[in-house]
């Protein structure tokens, strides 16, 4: 009984309260993100602390970081950024506050979360529609053995994570197993396409169209400084381009990880469209030992079109 009492206050009061506060704060910040979607990049978003003596120094350093909603910074460093974090984000006029350099913001965000060894805070609850990320200390232990979760070089083909929060991941793992043994059937290829569409629906931010409807689109920057927009068409075109490829499942899996490798992609040239009235910009990058070629169409901006393994 004395042993229990010694830890009761810590585990059953303090920790439970912190977990409750985190769930509530995640839900509230997700609701705010839904509100921001209505305006998109019309306004910038600004990181705000409570500006009192309880604010952690690493969070205080993020105070007044100002960036467009589409900036990748908000995918990783949108609050809450720690247990009992009280930080928030507000919309501000672009003319009122200077925009923070992206690299500087990312550096400050990395410093704020350098102690987050479990990765529980490094996500955006509004984009992912979750109060906790898929891979966290509360996820079943087997998911911690998943190469995708740990970012290792190769897939572990004999392991399929049993995590219902990531059904697309389970399906693609299963297809990778089968792909190593034989060519996928027509029905299996349809399942891969469905998994890619499900991933895009879950993870691509919803951005307002000019007509007021929402479209799924992620914007990020390449090593050349080009801003590339990624929409659902990228996954459907990548599937169409590779549906006869024996490495279809692996290609689609890498497509869902585009935000992890596109920042290192380098433009190697431009080619005219054979059946299109626009040019294509070609990028190449090596990621986890695999060389990838990305094709992007140059229309109203640079839009990711498809990719292949080379």
NORKAZI-V457052 format. One record per residue. N is the residue number from 1. RES is the residue in three letters. SS is DSSP state (@ for helix, = for strand, . for the rest). PSI is psi in degrees with one decimal (999 if undefined). Layout:
BEGIN
N:RES:SS:PSI + N:RES:SS:PSI
END
This chain:
BEGIN
1:UNK:.:-40.1 + 2:UNK:@:-38.2 + 3:UNK:@:-42.1 + 4:UNK:@:-45.4 + 5:UNK:@:-29.4 + 6:UNK:@:-28.8 + 7:UNK:@:-4.8 + 8:UNK:@:-45.9 + 9:UNK:@:-39.0 + 10:UNK:@:-51.8 + 11:UNK:@:-40.5 + 12:UNK:@:-5.5 + 13:UNK:@:-63.8 + 14:UNK:@:-50.8 + 15:UNK:@:-42.1 + 16:UNK:@:-39.7 + 17:UNK:@:-40.8 + 18:UNK:@:-40.1 + 19:UNK:@:-41.2 + 20:UNK:@:-46.1 + 21:UNK:@:-38.5 + 22:UNK:@:-44.4 + 23:UNK:@:-43.1 + 24:UNK:@:-45.5 + 25:UNK:@:-40.2 + 26:UNK:@:-44.3 + 27:UNK:@:-42.6 + 28:UNK:@:-41.3 + 29:UNK:@:-31.6 + 30:UNK:@:-40.1 + 31:UNK:@:-38.8 + 32:UNK:@:-39.5 + 33:UNK:@:-40.2 + 34:UNK:@:-38.4 + 35:UNK:@:-38.7 + 36:UNK:@:-31.4 + 37:UNK:@:-29.3 + 38:UNK:.:-30.3 + 39:UNK:.:-17.5 + 40:UNK:@:-131.1 + 41:UNK:@:16.1 + 42:UNK:@:-38.1 + 43:UNK:.:157.8 + 44:UNK:=:160.4 + 45:UNK:=:141.5 + 46:UNK:=:131.4 + 47:UNK:=:132.9 + 48:UNK:=:138.4 + 49:UNK:.:179.1 + 50:UNK:.:-6.9 + 51:UNK:.:45.7 + 52:UNK:.:-176.6 + 53:UNK:.:0.5 + 54:UNK:.:-7.3 + 55:UNK:.:131.2 + 56:UNK:.:141.7 + 57:UNK:@:-38.7 + 58:UNK:@:-27.5 + 59:UNK:@:-35.1 + 60:UNK:@:-32.5 + 61:UNK:.:-24.8 + 62:UNK:.:-12.1 + 63:UNK:.:129.6 + 64:UNK:.:10.8 + 65:UNK:.:126.6 + 66:UNK:=:121.5 + 67:UNK:=:158.2 + 68:UNK:=:156.1 + 69:UNK:.:-31.1 + 70:UNK:.:-5.6 + 71:UNK:.:135.1 + 72:UNK:.:-16.1 + 73:UNK:@:-41.8 + 74:UNK:@:-14.1 + 75:UNK:@:-28.0 + 76:UNK:@:-30.6 + 77:UNK:@:21.6 + 78:UNK:.:130.4 + 79:UNK:.:158.8 + 80:UNK:.:141.9 + 81:UNK:.:34.2 + 82:UNK:.:167.2 + 83:UNK:.:131.7 + 84:UNK:.:25.1 + 85:UNK:.:132.8 + 86:UNK:.:10.5 + 87:UNK:.:159.6 + 88:UNK:=:-179.4 + 89:UNK:=:139.0 + 90:UNK:=:158.4 + 91:UNK:=:138.7 + 92:UNK:=:154.1 + 93:UNK:.:139.4 + 94:UNK:.:-29.6 + 95:UNK:.:-15.4 + 96:UNK:.:-35.7 + 97:UNK:.:136.1 + 98:UNK:.:146.5 + 99:UNK:.:136.1 + 100:UNK:.:135.8 + 101:UNK:.:135.3 + 102:UNK:@:-47.5 + 103:UNK:@:-37.7 + 104:UNK:@:-43.1 + 105:UNK:@:-43.3 + 106:UNK:@:-37.4 + 107:UNK:@:-44.8 + 108:UNK:@:-38.6 + 109:UNK:@:-41.7 + 110:UNK:@:-40.2 + 111:UNK:@:-37.5 + 112:UNK:@:-30.7 + 113:UNK:.:18.6 + 114:UNK:.:-20.9 + 115:UNK:.:-0.5 + 116:UNK:.:72.0 + 117:UNK:.:-23.5 + 118:UNK:.:-10.3 + 119:UNK:.:21.6 + 120:UNK:.:-22.5 + 121:UNK:.:-11.4 + 122:UNK:.:67.5 + 123:UNK:.:171.4 + 124:UNK:.:109.2 + 125:UNK:@:-24.2 + 126:UNK:@:-39.6 + 127:UNK:@:-42.4 + 128:UNK:@:-8.6 + 129:UNK:.:43.4 + 130:UNK:.:145.7 + 131:UNK:.:-23.5 + 132:UNK:.:145.8 + 133:UNK:.:163.1 + 134:UNK:.:-44.1 + 135:UNK:.:111.1 + 136:UNK:.:175.2 + 137:UNK:.:-15.7 + 138:UNK:.:-9.1 + 139:UNK:.:149.7 + 140:UNK:.:147.4 + 141:UNK:@:-32.7 + 142:UNK:@:-28.1 + 143:UNK:@:-23.1 + 144:UNK:@:-12.5 + 145:UNK:@:-0.8 + 146:UNK:.:126.2 + 147:UNK:@:-34.3 + 148:UNK:@:-44.0 + 149:UNK:@:-36.3 + 150:UNK:@:-7.6 + 151:UNK:.:29.9 + 152:UNK:.:174.8 + 153:UNK:.:-41.2 + 154:UNK:.:157.9 + 155:UNK:.:144.5 + 156:UNK:.:101.9 + 157:UNK:.:-25.5 + 158:UNK:.:-3.9 + 159:UNK:.:128.6 + 160:UNK:.:115.0 + 161:UNK:.:139.6 + 162:UNK:.:67.5 + 163:UNK:.:107.9 + 164:UNK:@:-14.2 + 165:UNK:@:-12.4 + 166:UNK:@:59.6 + 167:UNK:@:-35.3 + 168:UNK:@:-37.8 + 169:UNK:@:-43.1 + 170:UNK:@:-47.1 + 171:UNK:@:-43.9 + 172:UNK:@:-35.1 + 173:UNK:@:-44.9 + 174:UNK:@:-42.2 + 175:UNK:@:-35.2 + 176:UNK:@:-39.5 + 177:UNK:@:-50.3 + 178:UNK:@:-34.6 + 179:UNK:@:-33.4 + 180:UNK:@:-20.5 + 181:UNK:@:-34.6 + 182:UNK:.:174.4 + 183:UNK:.:138.2 + 184:UNK:.:145.5 + 185:UNK:.:170.7 + 186:UNK:@:-42.4 + 187:UNK:@:-39.3 + 188:UNK:@:-36.7 + 189:UNK:@:-36.6 + 190:UNK:@:-36.6 + 191:UNK:@:-38.0 + 192:UNK:@:-44.3 + 193:UNK:@:-41.5 + 194:UNK:@:-40.2 + 195:UNK:@:-40.5 + 196:UNK:@:-42.0 + 197:UNK:@:-38.9 + 198:UNK:@:-42.2 + 199:UNK:@:-45.5 + 200:UNK:@:-40.1 + 201:UNK:@:-37.2 + 202:UNK:@:-35.6 + 203:UNK:@:-21.8 + 204:UNK:.:131.9 + 205:UNK:.:148.3 + 206:UNK:=:115.6 + 207:UNK:=:137.0 + 208:UNK:=:137.3 + 209:UNK:.:171.0 + 210:UNK:.:-24.8 + 211:UNK:.:6.6 + 212:UNK:.:-13.4 + 213:UNK:.:168.2 + 214:UNK:=:139.9 + 215:UNK:=:153.2 + 216:UNK:=:117.1 + 217:UNK:=:136.5 + 218:UNK:=:134.8 + 219:UNK:=:132.7 + 220:UNK:=:172.6 + 221:UNK:=:136.7 + 222:UNK:.:177.3 + 223:UNK:.:-24.1 + 224:UNK:.:-8.3 + 225:UNK:.:7.5 + 226:UNK:.:133.4 + 227:UNK:=:118.0 + 228:UNK:=:132.6 + 229:UNK:=:134.1 + 230:UNK:=:118.7 + 231:UNK:=:-175.5 + 232:UNK:@:-29.9 + 233:UNK:@:-31.0 + 234:UNK:@:-40.6 + 235:UNK:@:-39.7 + 236:UNK:@:-38.9 + 237:UNK:@:-36.5 + 238:UNK:@:-40.3 + 239:UNK:@:-46.7 + 240:UNK:@:-37.5 + 241:UNK:@:-30.0 + 242:UNK:@:9.9 + 243:UNK:.:-20.5 + 244:UNK:.:0.6 + 245:UNK:.:137.3 + 246:UNK:.:-21.1 + 247:UNK:.:34.1 + 248:UNK:@:-51.5 + 249:UNK:@:-41.6 + 250:UNK:@:-38.7 + 251:UNK:@:-45.5 + 252:UNK:@:-38.0 + 253:UNK:@:-43.8 + 254:UNK:@:-30.9 + 255:UNK:@:-39.0 + 256:UNK:@:-13.7 + 257:UNK:.:17.8 + 258:UNK:@:-35.4 + 259:UNK:@:-16.8 + 260:UNK:@:-25.6 + 261:UNK:@:-16.9 + 262:UNK:@:-25.4 + 263:UNK:@:-19.9 + 264:UNK:@:0.4 + 265:UNK:.:139.4 + 266:UNK:=:133.8 + 267:UNK:=:126.8 + 268:UNK:=:-1.7 + 269:UNK:=:179.3 + 270:UNK:=:142.2 + 271:UNK:=:144.8 + 272:UNK:=:148.5 + 273:UNK:.:131.5 + 274:UNK:.:-40.6 + 275:UNK:.:16.8 + 276:UNK:.:154.4 + 277:UNK:.:31.1 + 278:UNK:.:165.1 + 279:UNK:=:164.1 + 280:UNK:=:137.0 + 281:UNK:=:132.4 + 282:UNK:=:128.8 + 283:UNK:=:149.0 + 284:UNK:=:149.0 + 285:UNK:=:152.5 + 286:UNK:=:127.9 + 287:UNK:=:122.6 + 288:UNK:.:41.8 + 289:UNK:.:2.4 + 290:UNK:=:129.8 + 291:UNK:=:131.3 + 292:UNK:=:139.0 + 293:UNK:=:124.8 + 294:UNK:=:134.0 + 295:UNK:=:127.3 + 296:UNK:=:134.8 + 297:UNK:=:141.5 + 298:UNK:=:97.2 + 299:UNK:.:-111.6 + 300:UNK:.:76.8 + 301:UNK:.:-176.0 + 302:UNK:=:117.9 + 303:UNK:=:122.6 + 304:UNK:=:128.4 + 305:UNK:=:-53.6 + 306:UNK:=:174.8 + 307:UNK:=:161.4 + 308:UNK:=:159.4 + 309:UNK:=:137.2 + 310:UNK:.:999
END
